[in-house]
């Protein structure tokens, strides 16, 4: 499963790709645990990028 995060800042688009270790045949509860662990890391990484690039004007934010 691939998760794509897109941030649009002014006219510049920043796309971050994450590969998640979620398998189709695993139980949903196991996937939920993996996602719970990953989301804080994603938020941490996004926050770091926002401060690193001084991305104070985010126009849209997509996760899919």
C-alpha positions in Angstrom: 0.0 0.0 0.0 1.4 3.4 -0.9 0.4 6.6 0.8 0.8 9.9 -1.0 0.8 13.2 0.8 0.5 16.3 -1.2 1.1 19.8 0.1 0.6 22.9 -2.0 2.4 25.9 -0.9 1.8 29.0 -2.9 2.6 27.8 -6.4 4.9 25.1 -5.3 3.6 21.5 -4.9 5.5 19.1 -2.6 4.6 15.5 -2.8 5.8 13.0 -0.2 5.6 9.2 -0.8 5.4 6.6 1.9 5.3 2.9 1.5 3.3 1.3 4.2 3.8 -2.2 5.3 0.1 -3.1 5.1 -0.8 -6.3 3.3 -4.2 -7.0 1.8 -4.5 -10.4 3.5 -3.8 -9.2 7.1 -6.6 -8.7 9.5 -8.0 -5.2 9.7 -7.1 -5.0 13.4 -3.4 -5.6 12.6 -3.5 -2.9 9.8 -5.1 -0.5 12.3 -2.2 -1.0 14.7 0.3 -0.3 11.9 -1.6 2.8 10.9 -1.7 4.0 14.5 2.1 3.7 14.7 2.7 5.4 11.3 0.4 8.5 11.6 2.5 10.2 14.4 5.6 9.6 12.3 3.9 11.2 9.2 2.8 14.2 11.2 6.3 14.6 12.7 7.8 14.4 9.2 5.3 16.9 7.7 5.9 19.3 10.6 9.6 19.1 10.1 9.3 19.8 6.4 7.0 22.8 7.1 9.6 24.3 9.4 12.5 23.3 7.2 11.1 25.0 4.1 9.2 27.7 6.0 6.0 26.5 4.4 3.7 28.8 6.3 1.1 29.1 3.4 -0.3 25.6 2.8 -3.1 25.8 0.3 -4.3 22.2 0.4 -3.4 19.0 2.0 -4.3 15.5 0.6 -3.6 12.1 1.9 -4.6 9.1 -0.3 
